[in-house]
Amino acid sequence: MMKRGFNGINDYGRLAPMTAFSIVGCIIAFIILVALIVIGVILIRKYLSPSRKALLILNERLAKGEIEPEDYTVKRDLLLPQKKLKK
């Protein structure tokens, strides 16, 4: 008869079966957590960057000659985030 000891280790020094399932469960939970983080980063980059798509359209319009270079620079400056200058 095998008795469970402290922390899932039985009297013979072997891990009890429940501990092995706990380790596998932790690994699976870690993999799911990493997958959720990766999916979150992808979605954030996709939906929080509408100015990138607008800039691509603006570049295409300039290449086709639909807008003047002066108009392009004004609109591009509106789309790109402004960097704060350190004084």
C-alpha positions in Angstrom: 0.0 0.0 0.0 1.4 3.3 -1.1 0.7 6.4 1.0 1.1 9.9 -0.2 3.6 12.0 1.6 4.4 15.6 1.6 4.0 17.5 -1.7 2.9 14.4 -3.6 6.0 12.4 -3.0 5.2 8.9 -1.7 7.1 6.9 0.8 9.3 5.3 -1.8 10.6 8.7 -3.1 8.6 8.6 -6.3 6.3 11.3 -7.5 2.6 10.5 -7.0 0.6 10.4 -10.2 -1.3 13.6 -9.4 1.9 15.6 -9.3 2.8 14.5 -12.8 -0.6 15.7 -14.1 0.0 19.0 -12.2 3.3 19.5 -14.1 1.7 18.8 -17.4 -1.2 21.1 -16.5 1.3 23.9 -15.7 3.1 23.5 -19.0 -0.2 23.5 -20.9 -1.3 26.6 -19.1 2.0 28.3 -19.8 1.6 27.5 -23.5 -1.9 28.9 -23.6 -0.7 32.1 -21.8 2.1 32.6 -24.3 -0.4 32.1 -27.2 -2.8 34.6 -25.8 -0.1 37.2 -25.4 1.1 36.7 -29.0 -2.5 37.0 -30.3 -3.0 40.1 -28.2 0.1 41.8 -29.6 -0.9 40.9 -33.1 -4.4 42.4 -32.6 -3.1 45.5 -31.0 -0.7 46.1 -33.8 -3.4 45.5 -36.4 -6.2 47.7 -34.9 -4.3 50.5 -33.2 -2.4 51.6 -36.3 -4.9 53.1 -38.7 -2.4 55.8 -39.6 -0.2 53.2 -41.3 -2.9 52.2 -43.8 -3.6 55.9 -44.4 0.1 56.5 -45.0 0.3 53.7 -47.5 -2.7 55.1 -49.4 -1.1 58.5 -49.3 2.2 57.1 -50.7 0.3 55.4 -53.6 -1.5 58.6 -54.4 1.8 60.5 -54.6 3.3 57.8 -56.8 0.4 57.9 -59.2 0.6 61.7 -59.3 -2.8 62.3 -57.9 -1.5 64.8 -55.3 1.3 67.3 -55.2 4.4 66.7 -53.1 3.6 69.8 -51.0 0.2 68.3 -50.2 1.9 65.0 -49.5 4.2 66.4 -46.9 1.4 68.3 -45.1 -0.8 65.2 -44.9 2.1 63.0 -44.0 3.0 65.3 -41.1 -0.6 65.0 -39.9 -0.6 61.2 -39.9 2.8 60.6 -38.4 3.1 60.8 -34.6 4.9 63.9 -33.5 8.1 63.4 -31.4 8.5 65.6 -28.4 11.6 67.7 -28.6 13.7 67.8 -25.5 14.8 71.3 -24.5 
